[in-house]
């Protein structure tokens, strides 16, 4: 999918984010062959840092990139906003919305759970801290 192409919203898979567990059919901790099997895409575009196990694999048919940590286990999933799956966290759409709206919804969820959401150093993500 070229950078200017957009997959129609209603043609996208719907995935649920389960914090610290997984996203859609992917589970954090999976090995690269398990991710490939779960997505059913034969030949992802793979990059890695030789000898460390750290790397990523881009699954263009799905519009996602799997990121692997030092033990070659799935640690994160990047979703392409132009063609990747729709992603929800407890009923909240996380894709194709203004970041400020998503942040507000995540803050509300965190408060309901007695936690707080914090933005990372680059301002592009957040994490939840319980017992705020």
Backbone bond lengths (Angstrom), bond angles and torsions (degrees), N, CA, C in turn:
res aa  C-N    CA-C-N  psi(-1)  N-CA   C-N-CA  omega(-1)  CA-C   N-CA-C  phi
1 X - - - 1.452 - - 1.528 108.16 -
2 X 1.320 117.54 123.48 1.456 122.19 179.17 1.524 109.97 -72.97
3 X 1.320 116.38 158.46 1.461 120.23 -173.93 1.518 113.30 -61.53
4 X 1.314 119.35 -23.55 1.457 121.41 -178.89 1.530 113.23 -92.14
5 X 1.329 116.15 -9.41 1.468 119.59 178.77 1.524 110.39 -79.07
6 X 1.300 115.49 145.52 1.458 120.80 176.40 1.520 108.49 -129.56
7 X 1.330 116.68 126.37 1.463 120.92 175.84 1.526 107.48 -76.92
8 X 1.331 118.00 133.28 1.471 120.21 -179.90 1.537 111.24 -54.73
9 X 1.309 115.78 139.91 1.466 122.10 -176.23 1.527 111.76 -55.74
10 X 1.322 116.72 -44.25 1.466 119.72 -176.27 1.532 112.75 -76.20
11 X 1.330 118.36 -6.01 1.466 121.69 177.56 1.531 112.08 -96.31
12 X 1.319 117.20 0.75 1.462 121.13 -176.63 1.521 112.22 -91.72
13 X 1.326 114.84 147.64 1.461 120.72 172.88 1.526 109.01 -62.40
14 X 1.319 116.70 155.82 1.462 121.74 174.43 1.526 108.06 -111.68
15 X 1.325 115.59 116.99 1.463 121.64 -179.63 1.515 110.01 -114.58
16 X 1.318 115.48 149.43 1.460 121.92 177.10 1.525 109.11 -109.99
17 X 1.323 115.37 133.32 1.459 121.50 174.45 1.523 108.16 -85.98
18 X 1.323 116.02 124.12 1.460 122.41 174.07 1.528 106.06 -113.58
19 X 1.341 117.60 100.44 1.467 120.09 -174.84 1.530 112.48 -49.91
20 X 1.312 114.97 134.04 1.466 125.44 179.00 1.529 113.49 66.14
21 X 1.341 118.16 2.88 1.460 122.31 -178.73 1.522 110.68 -115.03
22 X 1.335 116.89 -57.86 1.449 118.95 -178.38 1.507 113.26 175.17
23 X 1.326 114.38 -176.83 1.448 122.57 179.25 1.517 107.91 -136.09
24 X 1.336 116.75 120.78 1.460 120.56 -178.25 1.520 110.40 55.97
25 X 1.341 117.42 -130.01 1.465 120.29 -178.84 1.525 113.80 -80.39
26 X 1.322 117.31 -1.32 1.465 121.68 -176.23 1.523 111.09 -97.70
27 X 1.318 116.02 140.81 1.465 122.37 178.12 1.518 108.41 -120.51
28 X 1.330 115.38 132.37 1.455 118.93 177.92 1.520 108.76 -61.33
29 X 1.329 115.74 137.36 1.458 121.51 -176.05 1.524 112.67 102.23
30 X 1.356 117.12 -12.28 1.462 119.88 178.07 1.529 110.05 -63.06
31 X 1.319 115.43 149.91 1.459 121.90 173.99 1.540 107.64 -86.34
32 X 1.336 117.79 160.02 1.464 120.33 -177.18 1.529 114.60 -53.46
33 X 1.328 118.38 -40.24 1.462 119.52 179.87 1.529 111.64 -66.82
34 X 1.330 117.52 -31.43 1.464 121.12 177.63 1.531 110.95 -70.23
35 X 1.340 116.45 -38.86 1.466 120.35 177.64 1.516 109.58 -64.34
36 X 1.327 116.23 -45.92 1.459 120.62 179.66 1.527 110.74 -60.32
37 X 1.318 117.04 -42.15 1.468 120.82 178.59 1.532 110.72 -65.44
38 X 1.326 117.33 -40.93 1.470 120.81 -179.13 1.528 111.50 -64.63
39 X 1.321 116.42 -34.60 1.465 120.07 -178.96 1.522 112.58 -90.34
40 X 1.325 116.95 -17.51 1.453 120.34 177.79 1.512 114.39 67.28
41 X 1.316 116.99 23.69 1.462 121.41 177.59 1.517 107.77 -106.07
42 X 1.320 116.94 120.72 1.456 122.05 -170.18 1.522 116.27 -67.32
43 X 1.306 118.82 -42.23 1.460 119.13 -171.63 1.526 112.77 -132.88
44 X 1.337 116.66 81.21 1.460 118.88 177.60 1.535 109.88 -68.97
45 X 1.310 115.84 158.22 1.461 121.67 173.45 1.528 107.12 -82.54
46 X 1.340 117.08 115.72 1.458 122.05 -171.84 1.526 111.19 -110.28
47 X 1.333 115.86 137.26 1.461 121.97 170.22 1.516 107.14 -129.33
48 X 1.333 117.05 145.48 1.461 119.37 177.20 1.515 110.60 -156.21
49 X 1.314 114.29 159.48 1.457 122.47 176.35 1.521 106.39 -93.19
50 X 1.305 117.33 111.68 1.466 123.10 -173.59 1.526 112.34 -48.03
51 X 1.317 114.58 127.49 1.455 121.04 174.11 1.514 116.44 83.43
52 X 1.325 119.21 -10.74 1.463 119.62 -176.94 1.516 113.26 -101.77
53 X 1.321 118.02 -21.76 1.460 120.84 -175.22 1.509 112.37 86.07
54 X 1.346 117.21 -13.14 1.458 121.32 179.87 1.520 108.31 -75.81
55 X 1.304 116.83 134.74 1.451 119.80 178.69 1.503 111.19 176.71
56 X 1.327 114.60 -167.55 1.455 119.48 179.30 1.517 109.41 -150.28
57 X 1.318 114.59 161.87 1.465 121.81 177.04 1.519 107.34 -137.56
58 X 1.324 115.58 126.61 1.457 121.02 -179.23 1.516 109.41 -97.46
59 X 1.325 115.64 125.62 1.460 123.53 179.23 1.525 107.51 -107.78
60 X 1.329 115.90 90.73 1.462 120.50 -172.40 1.517 113.30 -66.44
61 X 1.333 118.10 -32.06 1.472 119.66 178.77 1.526 111.24 -63.61
62 X 1.323 116.86 -28.54 1.464 122.17 -177.93 1.519 113.03 -98.94
63 X 1.336 117.13 -18.24 1.459 119.80 -176.23 1.511 112.42 72.60
64 X 1.342 116.97 35.57 1.462 121.12 178.05 1.531 110.17 -135.25
65 X 1.322 114.61 155.41 1.455 122.09 173.50 1.523 107.40 -124.73
66 X 1.332 116.00 127.63 1.462 121.79 178.03 1.523 108.20 -92.54
67 X 1.329 117.35 131.90 1.460 122.32 177.78 1.520 108.96 -108.99
68 X 1.325 115.46 133.48 1.466 121.75 -176.66 1.518 110.89 -114.65
69 X 1.334 115.43 142.10 1.448 121.99 178.43 1.519 111.76 -89.90
70 X 1.313 115.98 -168.29 1.467 122.54 -174.26 1.519 114.27 -61.01
71 X 1.296 118.92 -24.63 1.461 121.96 179.45 1.529 111.67 -97.26
72 X 1.329 116.82 18.00 1.474 122.96 -177.43 1.523 111.54 55.10
73 X 1.327 115.31 40.77 1.455 120.91 177.43 1.522 109.22 -118.38
74 X 1.333 116.26 144.42 1.456 121.95 -178.36 1.529 110.42 -59.79
75 X 1.342 115.84 124.18 1.460 120.23 179.37 1.527 112.47 -119.26
76 X 1.348 117.05 -17.75 1.465 120.06 -179.61 1.526 109.38 -160.40
77 X 1.335 115.07 158.88 1.460 121.46 176.58 1.523 107.39 -133.21
78 X 1.326 115.12 124.30 1.465 121.17 176.27 1.519 107.35 -97.60
79 X 1.332 116.61 129.74 1.460 121.88 -178.68 1.525 108.93 -107.42
80 X 1.326 116.17 128.50 1.456 122.31 177.28 1.523 108.76 -75.41
81 X 1.316 117.11 116.59 1.457 121.50 -176.55 1.532 111.94 -65.29
82 X 1.326 116.90 -23.69 1.466 120.65 -177.70 1.527 113.04 -83.36
83 X 1.329 117.53 -24.36 1.456 118.04 -175.52 1.506 115.87 -148.76
84 X 1.312 116.93 0.15 1.454 120.25 -178.70 1.518 112.70 -81.06
85 X 1.314 116.20 -178.99 1.464 120.35 -178.93 1.531 112.74 -68.18
86 X 1.317 115.05 158.36 1.457 120.37 169.10 1.526 105.75 -72.68
87 X 1.317 117.84 139.26 1.460 120.88 -178.36 1.518 108.93 -126.49
88 X 1.331 114.54 132.11 1.463 120.59 177.97 1.522 110.30 -124.89
89 X 1.308 114.70 145.29 1.461 123.10 172.18 1.517 106.32 -122.44
90 X 1.330 115.84 108.66 1.469 121.52 -178.94 1.520 111.93 47.60
91 X 1.348 115.53 48.19 1.451 121.47 176.09 1.516 115.85 85.32
92 X 1.317 118.20 -3.08 1.462 122.13 -179.46 1.525 109.38 -97.55
93 X 1.336 116.94 125.06 1.458 121.44 174.87 1.528 108.98 -69.06
94 X 1.332 116.54 128.40 1.458 121.17 -179.99 1.527 112.85 -104.28
95 X 1.317 117.97 -12.94 1.463 122.86 -175.14 1.526 110.53 -109.15
96 X 1.330 115.84 144.67 1.467 123.52 174.45 1.526 112.81 62.27
97 X 1.329 115.01 40.22 1.467 121.23 175.27 1.515 108.18 -134.30
98 X 1.306 115.63 161.02 1.457 119.89 176.30 1.532 108.81 -62.66
99 X 1.335 117.08 131.49 1.473 119.81 -179.90 1.526 113.41 -53.75
100 X 1.327 117.58 -36.10 1.469 119.80 -179.64 1.526 111.47 -64.92
101 X 1.331 117.63 -35.03 1.461 120.96 178.15 1.524 110.64 -69.07
102 X 1.336 115.90 -44.27 1.463 119.86 179.10 1.522 109.78 -62.41
103 X 1.321 116.71 -44.33 1.468 121.34 179.93 1.528 110.83 -59.37
104 X 1.314 116.55 -42.54 1.458 120.89 179.18 1.526 110.99 -61.89
105 X 1.332 116.67 -43.27 1.465 120.62 178.73 1.531 111.39 -65.65
106 X 1.326 117.31 -40.47 1.469 120.28 179.00 1.523 110.18 -66.89
107 X 1.324 117.47 -40.22 1.470 120.39 176.38 1.525 110.82 -59.43
108 X 1.334 116.47 -42.02 1.471 120.86 179.12 1.527 110.81 -62.22
109 X 1.342 116.52 -45.31 1.468 120.43 177.89 1.526 110.94 -60.47
110 X 1.314 115.98 -43.54 1.466 120.31 -179.30 1.532 110.74 -60.97
111 X 1.316 116.71 -45.83 1.475 120.16 178.77 1.523 111.14 -60.48
112 X 1.341 117.42 -40.08 1.461 121.14 178.38 1.527 111.03 -61.03
113 X 1.321 116.07 -31.96 1.465 121.35 -178.02 1.521 113.08 -93.80
114 X 1.333 117.95 5.09 1.452 120.51 -178.52 1.521 112.37 70.43
115 X 1.310 116.59 30.72 1.460 122.03 -179.68 1.526 108.21 -125.39
116 X 1.325 116.24 179.31 1.460 119.93 173.51 1.521 108.47 -134.31
117 X 1.318 115.60 150.58 1.467 120.97 177.69 1.516 107.66 -102.62
118 X 1.319 116.01 136.41 1.459 120.66 179.08 1.521 109.39 -125.20
119 X 1.315 115.78 142.16 1.455 121.28 178.27 1.521 108.25 -84.54
120 X 1.350 116.39 140.75 1.459 119.04 178.88 1.528 110.44 -72.28
121 X 1.318 116.80 176.36 1.463 121.78 -173.69 1.513 113.59 -58.83
122 X 1.341 117.86 -29.80 1.471 120.01 -178.75 1.527 111.70 -90.31
123 X 1.317 117.59 -8.71 1.458 120.90 178.31 1.506 114.40 79.98
124 X 1.347 117.85 10.51 1.458 119.47 -175.95 1.519 113.40 -103.87
125 X 1.289 119.02 2.07 1.452 120.23 -179.90 1.514 109.68 -155.57
126 X 1.295 115.02 179.00 1.453 118.71 177.67 1.510 109.03 -146.99
127 X 1.301 115.43 164.16 1.449 120.87 173.44 1.516 107.87 -137.71
128 X 1.307 115.31 157.14 1.454 119.52 -178.51 1.510 109.98 -100.47
129 X 1.305 115.19 139.41 1.452 121.96 176.02 1.512 107.06 -120.53
130 X 1.328 117.42 121.00 1.461 119.00 -177.97 1.515 110.80 -81.27
131 X 1.310 114.47 158.98 1.457 120.99 177.67 1.503 113.72 72.61
132 X 1.317 117.54 33.25 1.466 121.27 -177.71 1.513 111.45 -67.32
